[in-house]
Amino acid sequence: MLIDLVRKNRSYRGYDHCRKISEEELLTMVEAARLCPSSVNAQPLKFHLVYEEEKVAALQAETKWARGLPQMTLPHPGKEPTAFIVICQDTDIDSNLSRYHRDVGIVAQTILLQATEMELGGCMIGNFNAESVHGTCGFKENIRPMLIVALGKPDENIILTRVTDGKTGYYRDKEDNHYVPKRDLKDLIC
């Protein structure tokens, strides 16, 4: 059921480094994303697959994680993702980078839901320098990185809790459990 995948799909920041992700698995995720709707059906998004260990390490160095926990370095050493999909826009198709932000979100969530179905997990990363990632990945000038999706086999405990006192910030306890407050359904209906 979709609701079960949604409940299981979390923003993981710790992975089992022994479980590598293959190119074929990444292609399965992109196939799901390929079928998503696109604004005016322009389909300007492209996907850069990163799964070779050296390239994963180089891209990992370009990302910043868990801005809500500035006192921590996440992922912890040895718990980094084993693959990435960089969602890019081909400016030869459309040069308006802001027009397709919704499309980027739709395909990113679809990639993560497909990963969840495959017993994997991931995290959307928007905190990166686009020009630096552009160079690291060796993109042609018309390919612009829009969002990075980290992927791997989750190796951390994430617990959904209720929002109390209006505080929605995520946090970790002494055992490194990650807590994510969620608003009640009744509070979302307006």
ChimeraX attribute file (.defattr): number of C-alpha atoms within 10 A of each C-alpha:
attribute: neighborCount
match mode: 1-to-1
recipient: residues
	/A:1	5
	/A:2	9
	/A:3	8
	/A:4	10
	/A:5	16
	/A:6	14
	/A:7	10
	/A:8	15
	/A:9	21
	/A:10	20
	/A:11	20
	/A:12	23
	/A:13	25
	/A:14	24
	/A:15	24
	/A:16	16
	/A:17	16
	/A:18	11
	/A:19	13
	/A:20	16
	/A:21	19
	/A:22	14
	/A:23	14
	/A:24	9
	/A:25	13
	/A:26	22
	/A:27	15
	/A:28	15
	/A:29	21
	/A:30	22
	/A:31	14
	/A:32	16
	/A:33	23
	/A:34	18
	/A:35	10
	/A:36	13
	/A:37	13
	/A:38	17
	/A:39	12
	/A:40	7
	/A:41	8
	/A:42	11
	/A:43	17
	/A:44	20
	/A:45	23
	/A:46	18
	/A:47	20
	/A:48	17
	/A:49	20
	/A:50	24
	/A:51	20
	/A:52	15
	/A:53	11
	/A:54	10
	/A:55	17
	/A:56	18
	/A:57	16
	/A:58	14
	/A:59	20
	/A:60	20
	/A:61	12
	/A:62	14
	/A:63	15
	/A:64	15
	/A:65	19
	/A:66	17
	/A:67	11
	/A:68	10
	/A:69	13
	/A:70	9
	/A:71	8
	/A:72	12
	/A:73	12
	/A:74	16
	/A:75	17
	/A:76	11
	/A:77	9
	/A:78	11
	/A:79	19
	/A:80	22
	/A:81	29
	/A:82	25
	/A:83	27
	/A:84	26
	/A:85	23
	/A:86	24
	/A:87	22
	/A:88	22
	/A:89	25
	/A:90	20
	/A:91	15
	/A:92	10
	/A:93	12
	/A:94	15
	/A:95	14
	/A:96	11
	/A:97	15
	/A:98	8
	/A:99	11
	/A:100	20
	/A:101	14
	/A:102	12
	/A:103	18
	/A:104	20
	/A:105	15
	/A:106	15
	/A:107	22
	/A:108	24
	/A:109	19
	/A:110	20
	/A:111	26
	/A:112	27
	/A:113	24
	/A:114	23
	/A:115	23
	/A:116	21
	/A:117	16
	/A:118	13
	/A:119	14
	/A:120	20
	/A:121	28
	/A:122	28
	/A:123	22
	/A:124	22
	/A:125	17
	/A:126	15
	/A:127	14
	/A:128	19
	/A:129	12
	/A:130	15
	/A:131	11
	/A:132	13
	/A:133	21
	/A:134	16
	/A:135	11
	/A:136	14
	/A:137	16
	/A:138	10
	/A:139	15
	/A:140	10
	/A:141	11
	/A:142	14
	/A:143	21
	/A:144	22
	/A:145	26
	/A:146	22
	/A:147	21
	/A:148	24
	/A:149	22
	/A:150	27
	/A:151	30
	/A:152	27
	/A:153	25
	/A:154	24
	/A:155	16
	/A:156	15
	/A:157	14
	/A:158	18
	/A:159	13
	/A:160	13
	/A:161	14
	/A:162	14
	/A:163	14
	/A:164	10
	/A:165	6
	/A:166	10
	/A:167	11
	/A:168	15
	/A:169	12
	/A:170	16
	/A:171	14
	/A:172	15
	/A:173	8
	/A:174	6
	/A:175	7
	/A:176	11
	/A:177	13
	/A:178	18
	/A:179	18
	/A:180	18
	/A:181	17
	/A:182	16
	/A:183	14
	/A:184	11
	/A:185	7
	/A:186	7
	/A:187	7
	/A:188	7
	/A:189	6
	/A:190	4
